[in-house]
Amino acid sequence: MMMESDRDTPSNIRHPVLQWLIYGHLWLVLAVVAQILWTGLFLHEAPELWRYTTAAALGTFAGYATMRLARVNSPEAGRYLNLIWYKEQRKLITALVGVAGSAAFLLMWPLWRSLWHWLLPVVAMALLYLTPFTSGTGRGFGLRSIPFLKVLLIPGLWVIVCSAVPMRLDLFDHAPGAILAFACMRLPLVMALTVVFDIRDSLTDDPALRTMPQVFGIRGAKVIASVLLLCSALYEVIFLRTLGYPNAVWSLLVAYVVALGLTLRARPVRDPIYYALYVDGVMILIPLCAWIGTLV
């Protein structure tokens, strides 16, 4: 999930479709759409949800691509397959970023007055997470370099974009406490996946970052991620049963079993297929399984 680059590994992605899905972050765009629509599944009536979902998808692509383009000339760019790909596709991606960003801005314009205080901090923190600036020692400047912050910041941004803001679009006026509770219900899932990505990065991350694997070891990080997944599954099961979707409970649990298996098999190897496709794919698989269950 994630806001990191993939170093050169044996899993060099050569197929152009996979390159756009993983390096171009289109898979993450689909994850954002799936997460928003998962929230929308339980709203009373939200006629503007389509507008927000489309804008969020375009904004996600533009945001991630902008962060990558900003780093293609950095000294370390040659060690990262995705940055090499961005450098090769710079003209095309720059044009697509311009189109996607402009379209997202125009789509969001009618909603900006009611949502700006939610989305402005998200945009600011996303842009400051990774920057092209480095210190004299080569260490990057950005929120990513603050110890312990990643495991809280990324999940927080995701639940605001994919859970809290969509609830604000519901014509039913949800109380702030209800929005907070719903967002917190979705938080453990993203936190668990963030820890899994920290396992991937554990051999290359600066020790000063103090990520979960650095503090508790690989095995301890897997235990933490597994507990977070179990908490997430429990919250979702209670939620779905309360709403009267017993079949969705079972289909949802299939997705969580897959997520747990991916967590337990995680290794400190930067494999873009395993992490950027399979692990990030959990963000699509869980809403998909839940939706299928509601149809039965």
C-alpha positions in Angstrom: 0.0 0.0 0.0 1.8 1.9 -0.2 3.9 4.9 -0.4 7.1 3.1 -1.0 9.2 2.3 -4.1 10.3 -1.2 -5.1 14.0 -1.9 -5.3 15.5 -4.1 -8.0 14.5 -7.7 -7.2 14.2 -11.0 -9.1 10.5 -10.1 -9.6 11.2 -7.7 -12.4 7.9 -6.8 -14.0 8.1 -6.9 -17.8 4.4 -7.2 -18.9 3.1 -3.7 -19.7 -0.3 -4.4 -18.1 1.4 -5.4 -14.8 3.7 -2.4 -15.1 0.8 0.0 -15.2 -1.1 -1.9 -12.5 1.9 -1.9 -10.1 4.4 0.8 -11.1 1.6 3.0 -12.4 -0.4 2.4 -9.2 -3.6 1.5 -11.1 -4.0 -1.4 -8.7 -4.1 1.0 -5.8 -6.6 3.2 -7.7 -8.8 0.1 -7.9 -8.3 -0.5 -4.2 -9.4 3.1 -3.4 -12.5 2.6 -5.5 -13.3 -0.7 -3.9 -12.9 0.7 -0.4 -15.1 3.7 -1.1 -17.8 1.6 -2.7 -17.6 -0.7 0.3 -18.5 2.2 2.5 -21.2 3.3 0.0 -22.8 -0.1 0.2 -24.1 0.7 3.6 -25.1 4.4 3.1 -28.8 5.4 2.9 -28.6 7.6 -0.1 -25.5 9.4 -1.5 -26.2 10.8 -5.0 -22.8 12.4 -5.2 -20.8 9.3 -4.3 -20.0 8.6 -7.9 -18.5 12.0 -8.3 -16.3 11.6 -5.2 -15.3 8.1 -6.1 -14.2 9.1 -9.6 -12.3 12.1 -8.3 -10.6 10.0 -5.6 -9.5 7.5 -8.2 -8.1 10.2 -10.5 -6.5 12.0 -7.6 -4.9 8.8 -6.3 -3.3 8.2 -9.7 -2.1 11.8 -10.0 -0.8 11.9 -6.4 1.2 8.7 -6.5 2.6 9.5 -10.0 3.6 13.0 -8.9 5.6 11.6 -6.0 7.4 9.2 -8.3 8.1 11.8 -10.9 9.6 14.0 -8.3 12.2 11.4 -7.5 13.2 10.1 -10.9 16.4 12.3 -10.9 17.4 11.5 -7.4 20.7 9.8 -6.8 19.0 6.6 -5.7 16.6 6.4 -8.6 18.7 3.8 -10.5 18.2 1.2 -7.8 14.4 1.3 -8.1 12.6 -0.4 -10.9 9.5 1.7 -10.6 11.5 4.9 -10.8 13.4 3.7 -13.8 10.0 2.9 -15.4 8.7 6.4 -14.5 11.8 8.0 -16.1 11.2 6.0 -19.3 7.5 7.0 -19.4 8.0 10.5 -18.0 6.3 12.5 -20.9 3.3 10.3 -21.1 2.8 10.1 -17.3 3.3 13.8 -16.9 0.5 14.4 -19.4 -1.7 11.9 -17.7 -1.1 13.4 -14.3 -2.1 16.8 -15.7 -5.3 15.4 -17.2 -6.2 13.3 -14.1 -5.4 16.1 -11.6 -7.5 18.6 -13.6 -10.4 16.2 -13.9 -10.3 15.4 -10.2 -10.3 19.1 -9.3 -13.3 19.9 -11.6 -15.2 16.9 -10.3 -14.6 17.9 -6.7 -15.4 21.6 -7.1 -19.1 21.2 -6.2 -18.2 19.2 -3.1 -15.2 21.3 -2.0 -17.2 23.6 0.3 -18.5 20.8 2.4 -15.4 18.5 2.3 -12.4 20.8 2.2 -11.7 20.6 5.9 -11.5 16.8 5.6 -9.5 16.6 2.3 -7.1 19.5 2.6 -5.1 17.8 5.5 -5.1 14.5 3.5 -3.6 16.2 0.4 -1.0 18.1 2.4 0.2 15.0 4.4 0.3 12.9 1.3 2.4 15.4 -0.6 4.7 15.7 2.4 5.1 12.0 3.0 7.8 11.6 0.4 9.7 14.5 -1.0 12.5 14.8 -3.5 14.7 16.6 -1.0 17.5 14.9 0.9 20.0 15.8 3.6 23.8 15.8 3.2 23.9 12.2 4.3 21.4 11.2 1.6 18.5 10.7 4.0 15.2 11.9 2.6 13.1 14.6 4.1 9.4 13.9 4.6 6.9 12.6 7.1 8.0 9.0 6.2 11.3 9.7 8.1 9.5 10.4 11.4 9.8 7.3 13.7 6.6 5.4 14.4 4.5 7.6 12.2 4.0 5.5 9.1 1.9 2.8 10.8 -0.5 5.6 12.0 -0.4 8.1 9.1 -1.1 5.8 6.2 -4.1 4.0 7.8 -5.4 7.4 9.0 -5.3 8.9 5.5 -7.0 5.8 4.0 -9.9 5.7 6.4 -10.5 9.4 6.0 -10.6 9.1 2.2 -12.4 5.8 2.0 -14.7 5.8 5.0 -15.2 9.1 6.8 -15.7 11.4 3.7 -18.1 9.0 1.9 -20.2 8.9 5.1 -20.3 12.8 5.0 -21.9 12.5 1.5 -24.8 10.5 2.8 -28.1 12.4 2.8 -28.7 10.9 6.2 -26.9 13.2 8.6 -24.5 10.9 10.5 -23.4 12.1 13.9 -19.6 12.8 14.1 -19.3 10.0 16.7 -20.9 7.5 14.2 -18.5 8.6 11.5 -15.5 8.2 13.8 -16.7 4.7 15.0 -17.1 3.5 11.4 -13.7 4.9 10.4 -12.1 3.2 13.4 -13.7 -0.1 12.5 -11.9 0.0 9.2 -8.6 1.2 10.7 -7.1 -2.2 11.9 -7.2 -3.6 8.4 -5.0 -0.9 6.9 -2.7 -0.9 9.9 -2.2 -4.6 9.5 -1.3 -4.3 5.8 1.0 -1.3 6.7 2.9 -3.6 9.1 3.2 -6.3 6.4 4.8 -3.7 4.1 7.1 -2.8 6.9 8.2 -6.4 7.0 9.1 -6.1 3.3 11.1 -3.0 4.0 12.8 -4.1 7.3 16.2 -4.8 5.8 16.4 -1.5 3.9 14.6 0.9 6.2 16.7 3.3 8.3 16.8 1.9 11.9 15.8 5.3 13.1 12.3 4.8 11.7 11.5 2.4 14.4 9.0 0.4 12.4 7.2 -2.6 13.9 9.6 -5.2 12.5 12.6 -3.2 13.7 11.2 -2.9 17.2 9.5 -6.3 17.7 11.3 -8.4 15.0 9.8 -10.1 12.0 7.9 -12.7 14.0 6.6 -10.1 16.4 5.4 -7.9 13.6 3.5 -10.8 12.0 1.8 -11.4 15.4 0.8 -7.7 15.6 -0.5 -7.7 12.0 -2.4 -10.9 12.6 -4.1 -9.6 15.7 -5.0 -6.4 13.8 -6.6 -8.6 11.1 -8.5 -10.6 13.6 -9.8 -7.4 15.2 -10.8 -6.1 11.8 -12.6 -9.3 10.9 -14.4 -9.3 14.3 -15.6 -5.7 13.8 -16.8 -6.4 10.3 -18.6 -9.6 11.4 -20.5 -7.8 14.2 -21.3 -5.0 11.8 -22.6 -7.3 9.0 -24.6 -9.4 11.4 -26.2 -6.4 13.0 -27.3 -5.2 9.5 -28.8 -8.6 8.7 -26.2 -9.9 6.2 -25.3 -13.4 7.7 -24.1 -14.8 4.3 -21.8 -11.8 3.8 -20.1 -12.8 7.1 -18.9 -16.1 5.6 -17.8 -14.7 2.3 -16.0 -11.9 4.1 -14.1 -14.4 6.3 -12.7 -16.1 3.2 -11.0 -12.9 2.2 -9.6 -12.5 5.8 -8.2 -16.0 5.7 -6.4 -15.0 2.5 -5.1 -11.8 4.1 -3.9 -13.8 7.2 -2.1 -16.3 4.9 -0.3 -13.5 3.1 0.7 -11.9 6.4 2.2 -15.1 7.8 4.1 -15.7 4.5 5.5 -12.2 4.4 9.3 -12.0 4.2 11.8 -9.1 4.1 12.1 -9.3 0.3 11.0 -6.5 -2.0 8.9 -8.6 -4.3 6.5 -6.3 -6.2 4.2 -9.1 -7.3 3.7 -10.4 -3.8 3.3 -7.1 -2.1 2.0 -4.6 -4.6 -0.3 -7.1 -6.3 -1.3 -9.7 -3.7 -1.1 -7.8 -0.4 -2.5 -4.6 -1.8 -5.1 -6.8 -3.5 -6.5 -7.5 -0.1 -8.0 -4.0 -0.1 -10.0 -5.1 -3.2 -10.7 -8.7 -2.2 -12.4 -8.0 1.1 -15.0 -5.5 -0.3 -15.6 -7.8 -3.2 -16.2 -10.8 -1.0 -18.5 -8.8 1.3 -20.5 -7.5 -1.7 -20.9 -11.0 -3.1 -22.2 -12.1 0.3 -24.9 -9.4 0.4 -26.3 -10.7 -2.9 -27.0 -14.2 -1.6 
